[in-house]
Amino acid sequence: MVLILATIVLAVAFGWRDGFAALARAPLAGRIVLIGIAALPLLQLVPLPPALWQALPGQDLRRMTLGLAGLADSWQPLTLEPAATALCAVTAIGFVTFTGWLLRLSEDDFRRLLLVALGLVLLGISIGLLQVFSDGQWMVLQAQMGATLLGFFANKNHMALVLACSVLLFGLVVSRQSPWQGRRRMFVGGYTAFALVAIVVTNSRAGLGFGALAAVMVLLDLARGVPLRWRVLAVVVVAALVVAVVSSSAFEIVAGRVDNVSDDLRWRFLGWSWPLAERYGWLGSGFGSFRTLFITTEQLSWVKPTEVNAVHNDYLQLLIEGGIPAMILLTLLAVSLVLALGRFRHLLRRSSARHQLLFGLTAILLFGLHSAVDYPLRRPAAWAFFALALAAVYRNTQNHPTSDGWGGEAA
């Protein structure tokens, strides 16, 4: 109820002030995507005449069920799970509203908000350390998972993903502010090492890869203009750190889970869920409907003590729940990012726009990779960082800064 009320208030305030003007800061493809994200779940809630919804694929069970109550000829929405789709519509509108507010911020306010985001990550790490040291007895905010660093999250993979994004945020953007410029490389190297250790303690297999990719991006940026002897020394230090981490008991737990990746049930979910994509892939079954639909097709041999809440591949689930219209929006999102990548090549090397754009594109890449094996964008706590990354891209797509907005850059 709090989420719904807050979303309505902020969305109305955003539209009342200059919402459409703020969205205009995004490229045309990006504007279509943002509007579509908010509109598509709402369109799935529009009641349709019986002749229309009954003609859609996959409606046989629905028609028979409603027929038992004498409602087979009533008007029904496209979605098969209206309550879940309505909640998805609220969160989708919240995402678009949040992204819109980020687009309308001044440059100084946006930089301050990036600092706030980094501060929240550090606070989450502090809470997570208490969770680890107490073996999951202290500061349990979402889920009880023992000595696992979760912070504010209920999912360790999402916590690890946000930690990897924070490495990019600090290393590529925040560290260029004046408080860190004198010893930027030392601070960036220290935070990167600290965040990687925290990722190991999350016990997330995917997080290891995301953290490594983020660290490589940041270290490559730091190495620009550095003499060869210092690069060799940095490699030695990083190698020593890797050896220390690999030798830890926390890493042994994660490594054991990596060895078992081939037995993970999420690979079976793809095959089990594909018939739903074939049935509902044209217009979608309605956002938030997968869990209910999967139960209706689940075979007895598939039943486990746990419930299948998602496909663990958001691209396939997007096709099931959103159909071709959702895939068109996904394609337009990719087009807007490709256009931003082309603009990146023409920005000055020392400009803040280039640094923010690089952070945004790389963070979105991490989310894109994670979405192939999980569902990070279905959790508001995780998509807040995706919104930051998307805003960082769209804010700098149409501008050509001629100076470094951070007041200069250390070598």
C-alpha positions as CSV (number, residue, x, y, z in Angstrom):
1,M,0.0,0.0,0.0
2,V,2.9,2.4,0.8
3,L,4.6,1.6,-2.5
4,I,1.3,2.2,-4.5
5,L,0.6,5.4,-2.7
6,A,4.1,6.7,-3.1
7,T,4.2,5.8,-6.8
8,I,0.9,7.6,-7.4
9,V,2.0,10.8,-5.6
10,L,5.4,10.9,-7.3
11,A,4.0,10.1,-10.7
12,V,1.4,12.8,-10.5
13,A,3.9,15.3,-9.2
14,F,6.4,14.4,-12.0
15,G,3.8,14.7,-14.7
16,W,2.3,17.9,-13.2
17,R,5.7,19.7,-13.2
18,D,7.6,18.9,-16.3
19,G,7.5,15.2,-16.8
20,F,7.2,15.2,-20.6
21,A,9.9,17.8,-20.9
22,A,12.3,15.7,-18.8
23,L,11.6,12.6,-20.9
24,A,12.4,14.6,-23.9
25,R,16.0,14.6,-22.7
26,A,16.2,10.9,-23.7
27,P,16.6,10.0,-27.4
28,L,13.4,9.2,-29.4
29,A,13.9,5.4,-29.0
30,G,14.4,5.9,-25.3
31,R,11.3,8.0,-24.9
32,I,9.2,5.3,-26.6
33,V,10.7,2.6,-24.3
34,L,10.0,4.6,-21.1
35,I,6.5,5.4,-22.1
36,G,5.9,1.8,-23.3
37,I,7.2,0.4,-20.0
38,A,4.5,2.3,-18.1
39,A,1.8,1.8,-20.7
40,L,2.0,-1.9,-21.6
41,P,0.9,-3.3,-18.2
42,L,-1.9,-0.8,-18.2
43,L,-3.1,-1.9,-21.6
44,Q,-3.1,-5.5,-20.5
45,L,-5.7,-4.5,-17.8
46,V,-8.2,-3.0,-20.3
47,P,-11.3,-5.2,-20.5
48,L,-12.0,-6.9,-23.8
49,P,-15.3,-8.1,-25.3
50,P,-15.8,-11.9,-25.0
51,A,-15.5,-12.5,-28.7
52,L,-12.1,-10.9,-28.7
53,W,-10.4,-12.4,-25.6
54,Q,-11.8,-15.9,-26.3
55,A,-10.2,-15.8,-29.8
56,L,-6.7,-15.2,-28.3
57,P,-4.4,-18.3,-27.9
58,G,-4.2,-20.1,-24.6
59,Q,-7.7,-19.1,-23.4
60,D,-9.3,-22.5,-23.2
61,L,-8.7,-23.1,-19.5
62,R,-9.7,-19.6,-18.7
63,R,-13.0,-19.9,-20.7
64,M,-13.9,-23.2,-19.0
65,T,-13.1,-21.9,-15.5
66,L,-15.2,-18.8,-16.0
67,G,-17.9,-20.9,-17.6
68,L,-18.3,-22.8,-14.3
69,A,-19.3,-19.5,-12.7
70,G,-21.4,-18.4,-15.6
71,L,-18.9,-15.7,-16.6
72,A,-17.6,-17.1,-19.9
73,D,-19.3,-14.3,-21.9
74,S,-18.1,-11.5,-19.6
75,W,-15.6,-8.8,-20.6
76,Q,-12.1,-9.8,-19.5
77,P,-8.6,-8.2,-19.7
78,L,-5.8,-9.6,-21.8
79,T,-3.9,-10.5,-18.6
80,L,-4.7,-13.9,-17.0
81,E,-3.6,-12.6,-13.6
82,P,-5.1,-9.0,-13.2
83,A,-4.0,-8.5,-9.6
84,A,-0.3,-9.3,-10.3
85,T,-0.4,-7.3,-13.5
86,A,-1.8,-4.3,-11.6
87,L,1.1,-4.5,-9.2
88,C,3.6,-4.8,-12.0
89,A,2.0,-1.7,-13.6
90,V,2.6,0.2,-10.3
91,T,6.2,-0.8,-10.2
92,A,6.7,-0.1,-13.9
93,I,5.2,3.4,-13.5
94,G,7.5,3.9,-10.4
95,F,10.5,2.9,-12.5
96,V,9.6,5.4,-15.3
97,T,8.9,8.1,-12.8
98,F,12.2,7.6,-11.0
99,T,14.1,7.6,-14.2
100,G,12.3,10.7,-15.3
101,W,13.2,12.5,-12.1
102,L,16.8,11.5,-12.7
103,L,16.7,13.0,-16.2
104,R,15.3,16.3,-14.9
105,L,18.0,16.8,-12.2
106,S,20.7,19.4,-12.7
107,E,24.2,18.2,-13.2
108,D,25.2,19.1,-9.6
109,D,22.1,17.4,-8.2
110,F,22.7,14.3,-10.3
111,R,26.3,14.0,-9.0
112,R,25.1,14.4,-5.5
113,L,22.6,11.6,-6.0
114,L,25.3,9.3,-7.3
115,L,27.1,9.9,-4.0
116,V,23.9,9.0,-2.1
117,A,23.7,5.8,-4.2
118,L,27.2,4.9,-3.3
119,G,26.5,5.7,0.4
120,L,23.5,3.4,0.4
121,V,25.7,0.6,-1.0
122,L,28.3,1.2,1.8
123,L,25.4,1.1,4.4
124,G,24.2,-2.2,2.8
125,I,27.7,-3.6,3.1
126,S,27.9,-2.6,6.8
127,I,24.6,-4.3,7.5
128,G,25.7,-7.3,5.5
129,L,28.9,-7.6,7.6
130,L,26.8,-7.8,10.7
131,Q,24.7,-10.5,9.0
132,V,27.9,-12.5,8.2
133,F,29.6,-12.1,11.6
134,S,26.4,-13.2,13.4
135,D,25.8,-16.1,11.1
136,G,22.5,-14.5,10.0
137,Q,21.2,-13.7,13.4
138,W,21.6,-9.9,13.3
139,M,20.0,-7.4,11.0
140,V,17.9,-9.9,9.1
141,L,15.9,-7.5,7.0
142,Q,14.6,-9.8,4.2
143,A,15.7,-13.4,4.3
144,Q,17.6,-15.8,6.7
145,M,20.5,-17.2,4.7
146,G,23.2,-17.7,7.4
147,A,26.6,-16.1,7.1
148,T,25.8,-14.4,3.8
149,L,26.2,-10.7,3.0
150,L,22.7,-9.6,1.8
151,G,22.5,-6.0,3.1
152,F,19.0,-4.7,2.2
153,F,18.4,-7.4,-0.3
154,A,16.4,-10.7,-0.2
155,N,18.5,-12.1,-3.1
156,K,22.3,-12.5,-2.8
157,N,22.7,-12.4,-6.6
158,H,21.1,-8.9,-6.7
159,M,23.3,-7.7,-3.8
160,A,26.4,-8.9,-5.7
161,L,25.2,-7.2,-8.9
162,V,24.7,-3.9,-7.1
163,L,28.2,-4.2,-5.6
164,A,29.7,-4.7,-9.0
165,C,27.8,-1.6,-10.3
166,S,29.2,0.3,-7.3
167,V,32.7,-0.5,-8.4
168,L,31.9,1.1,-11.8
169,L,30.2,4.0,-10.2
170,F,33.1,4.8,-7.8
171,G,35.9,3.9,-10.2
172,L,34.6,5.7,-13.3
173,V,32.6,8.6,-12.0
174,V,32.6,9.4,-8.2
175,S,36.4,9.1,-7.7
176,R,36.9,12.0,-10.2
177,Q,35.5,14.4,-7.7
178,S,38.0,16.7,-5.9
179,P,38.1,14.8,-2.5
180,W,39.7,11.8,-4.2
181,Q,41.6,13.4,-7.1
182,G,45.0,13.6,-5.4
183,R,45.1,9.9,-4.7
184,R,42.4,8.6,-7.0
185,R,44.2,5.4,-8.1
186,M,44.8,4.4,-4.5
187,F,41.2,5.0,-3.5
188,V,39.8,3.3,-6.5
189,G,42.1,0.3,-6.1
190,G,41.2,0.0,-2.4
191,Y,37.4,0.2,-3.0
192,T,37.6,-2.3,-5.9
193,A,39.4,-4.8,-3.7
194,F,37.0,-4.2,-0.8
195,A,33.9,-4.6,-3.0
196,L,35.3,-7.8,-4.6
197,V,35.8,-9.3,-1.1
198,A,32.2,-8.3,-0.3
199,I,31.0,-10.0,-3.5
200,V,32.7,-13.2,-2.5
201,V,30.9,-13.1,0.9
202,T,27.6,-12.8,-0.9
203,N,28.1,-16.4,-2.0
204,S,26.9,-15.5,-5.5
205,R,28.3,-17.3,-8.5
206,A,27.1,-14.8,-11.0
207,G,28.5,-12.0,-8.8
208,L,32.0,-13.3,-9.2
209,G,31.8,-12.8,-12.9
210,F,30.1,-9.4,-12.7
211,G,32.7,-8.2,-10.1
212,A,35.6,-9.4,-12.2
213,L,34.2,-7.6,-15.3
214,A,33.6,-4.4,-13.4
215,A,37.1,-4.5,-11.9
216,V,38.7,-5.0,-15.3
217,M,36.9,-2.0,-16.7
218,V,37.9,0.2,-13.8
219,L,41.6,-1.0,-13.8
220,L,41.9,-0.5,-17.5
221,D,40.7,3.1,-17.0
222,L,43.2,3.6,-14.2
223,A,46.1,2.2,-16.3
224,R,45.8,4.9,-18.9
225,G,48.9,7.0,-18.9
226,V,50.6,4.9,-16.2
227,P,54.3,3.9,-16.7
228,L,55.0,0.2,-17.4
229,R,56.7,-0.5,-14.1
230,W,53.7,0.7,-12.1
231,R,51.4,-1.4,-14.3
232,V,53.6,-4.5,-13.5
233,L,53.5,-3.7,-9.8
234,A,49.7,-3.3,-9.9
235,V,49.4,-6.7,-11.6
236,V,51.5,-8.3,-8.9
237,V,49.4,-6.7,-6.2
238,V,46.2,-7.8,-7.8
239,A,47.5,-11.3,-8.2
240,A,48.4,-11.5,-4.6
241,L,44.9,-10.3,-3.7
242,V,43.4,-12.9,-5.9
243,V,45.5,-15.6,-4.2
244,A,44.4,-14.4,-0.8
245,V,40.8,-14.4,-1.7
246,V,40.9,-17.8,-3.4
247,S,42.5,-19.2,-0.3
248,S,39.7,-18.0,2.0
249,S,37.0,-20.3,3.3
250,A,34.3,-18.0,1.9
251,F,35.6,-18.4,-1.6
252,E,35.6,-22.2,-1.2
253,I,31.9,-22.1,-0.6
254,V,31.3,-20.1,-3.8
255,A,33.7,-22.2,-5.8
256,G,31.8,-25.3,-4.7
257,R,28.6,-23.8,-6.0
258,V,30.3,-23.0,-9.3
259,D,31.2,-26.6,-9.7
260,N,27.5,-27.5,-9.3
261,V,26.3,-25.0,-11.9
262,S,25.4,-27.7,-14.4
263,D,23.0,-29.2,-12.0
264,D,21.1,-25.9,-11.3
265,L,17.4,-26.2,-11.8
266,R,17.2,-22.9,-13.7
267,W,18.4,-24.6,-16.9
268,R,15.5,-27.0,-16.6
269,F,13.1,-24.1,-16.1
270,L,13.9,-22.9,-19.7
271,G,12.7,-26.1,-21.2
272,W,9.7,-26.4,-18.9
273,S,8.6,-22.9,-19.6
274,W,9.1,-22.8,-23.4
275,P,5.6,-24.2,-24.1
276,L,4.2,-21.1,-22.4
277,A,6.1,-18.9,-24.8
278,E,4.8,-20.8,-27.7
279,R,1.2,-20.4,-26.4
280,Y,1.3,-16.8,-25.3
281,G,4.2,-15.3,-27.2
282,W,2.1,-13.1,-29.5
283,L,0.4,-10.7,-27.1
284,G,1.6,-12.1,-23.7
285,S,-0.2,-13.6,-20.8
286,G,0.1,-10.5,-18.6
287,F,3.0,-9.3,-16.5
288,G,3.3,-11.2,-13.2
289,S,1.3,-14.2,-14.4
290,F,4.1,-16.6,-15.0
291,R,4.0,-18.3,-11.6
292,T,0.2,-19.0,-11.9
293,L,0.5,-20.2,-15.4
294,F,3.5,-22.5,-14.7
295,I,1.6,-24.3,-12.0
296,T,-1.2,-25.1,-14.5
297,T,1.3,-26.9,-16.8
298,E,3.7,-28.2,-14.2
299,Q,4.1,-32.0,-14.3
300,L,4.2,-34.1,-11.1
301,S,7.8,-35.1,-11.8
302,W,8.9,-31.5,-11.8
303,V,7.4,-30.7,-8.4
304,K,10.1,-29.8,-5.8
305,P,9.9,-28.5,-2.2
306,T,10.4,-25.0,-3.6
307,E,8.1,-23.0,-5.9
308,V,9.1,-21.9,-9.4
309,N,8.6,-18.2,-9.1
310,A,10.3,-17.1,-12.3
311,V,11.9,-18.6,-15.4
312,H,15.3,-17.2,-14.2
313,N,15.7,-15.9,-17.8
314,D,14.0,-12.6,-18.0
315,Y,14.1,-12.5,-21.8
316,L,12.0,-15.7,-22.0
317,Q,9.7,-14.5,-19.3
318,L,9.3,-11.2,-21.0
319,L,8.2,-13.0,-24.1
320,I,5.7,-15.1,-22.1
321,E,4.2,-12.2,-20.2
322,G,4.6,-9.3,-22.6
323,G,4.6,-11.0,-26.0
324,I,5.9,-9.4,-29.1
325,P,5.0,-5.8,-27.9
326,A,7.4,-6.3,-25.0
327,M,10.2,-7.6,-27.3
328,I,9.7,-4.6,-29.5
329,L,10.4,-2.4,-26.5
330,L,13.4,-4.4,-25.6
331,T,14.7,-4.0,-29.2
332,L,14.2,-0.2,-29.0
333,L,16.1,-0.1,-25.7
334,A,19.0,-1.8,-27.4
335,V,18.8,0.7,-30.3
336,S,18.9,3.6,-27.9
337,L,22.0,2.2,-26.2
338,V,23.7,1.5,-29.5
339,L,23.1,5.2,-30.5
340,A,24.6,6.2,-27.1
341,L,27.6,4.1,-27.8
342,G,28.2,5.9,-31.0
343,R,28.0,9.3,-29.2
344,F,30.5,8.0,-26.6
345,R,33.2,7.9,-29.3
346,H,32.9,11.6,-30.0
347,L,33.0,12.9,-26.4
348,L,36.1,14.4,-25.0
349,R,38.2,11.9,-23.1
350,R,38.2,14.1,-19.9
351,S,34.6,15.1,-20.0
352,S,32.2,14.1,-17.2
353,A,29.7,13.1,-19.8
354,R,32.0,10.4,-21.2
355,H,32.7,9.0,-17.7
356,Q,29.0,8.9,-16.8
357,L,28.1,7.3,-20.2
358,L,30.8,4.6,-19.7
359,F,29.4,3.8,-16.3
360,G,25.8,3.7,-17.5
361,L,26.6,1.5,-20.5
362,T,28.7,-1.0,-18.5
363,A,26.2,-1.2,-15.7
364,I,23.4,-1.9,-18.1
365,L,25.6,-4.6,-19.7
366,L,25.9,-6.3,-16.3
367,F,22.1,-6.2,-15.9
368,G,21.7,-7.6,-19.4
369,L,24.0,-10.5,-18.6
370,H,22.4,-11.2,-15.3
371,S,18.9,-11.2,-16.8
372,A,19.9,-14.2,-18.8
373,V,20.2,-16.3,-15.6
374,D,18.1,-14.4,-13.1
375,Y,15.5,-11.6,-12.8
376,P,17.2,-8.5,-11.4
377,L,14.8,-6.0,-13.0
378,R,11.8,-7.6,-11.3
379,R,13.0,-6.3,-7.9
380,P,12.8,-2.5,-7.2
381,A,15.8,-2.6,-4.9
382,A,18.0,-3.8,-7.9
383,W,16.4,-1.8,-10.7
384,A,17.1,1.5,-8.8
385,F,20.7,1.1,-10.0
386,F,19.5,0.2,-13.5
387,A,17.5,3.5,-13.5
388,L,20.7,5.4,-12.4
389,A,22.6,3.7,-15.3
390,L,19.9,4.4,-17.8
391,A,19.7,8.0,-16.8
392,A,23.5,8.4,-17.0
393,V,23.3,7.2,-20.6
394,Y,20.3,9.3,-21.7
395,R,21.4,12.5,-19.9
396,N,24.7,12.5,-22.0
397,T,23.4,11.1,-25.3
398,Q,22.5,14.5,-26.8
399,N,25.1,16.8,-25.2
400,H,28.7,17.6,-26.3
401,P,30.5,18.9,-23.2
402,T,33.7,20.7,-23.9
403,S,35.1,20.6,-20.4
404,D,35.3,18.2,-17.5
405,G,32.3,18.9,-15.2
406,W,34.2,17.6,-12.2
407,G,36.6,20.6,-12.2
408,G,39.5,18.8,-13.7
409,E,40.8,15.2,-13.6
410,A,43.8,13.6,-12.0
411,A,46.1,11.7,-14.2
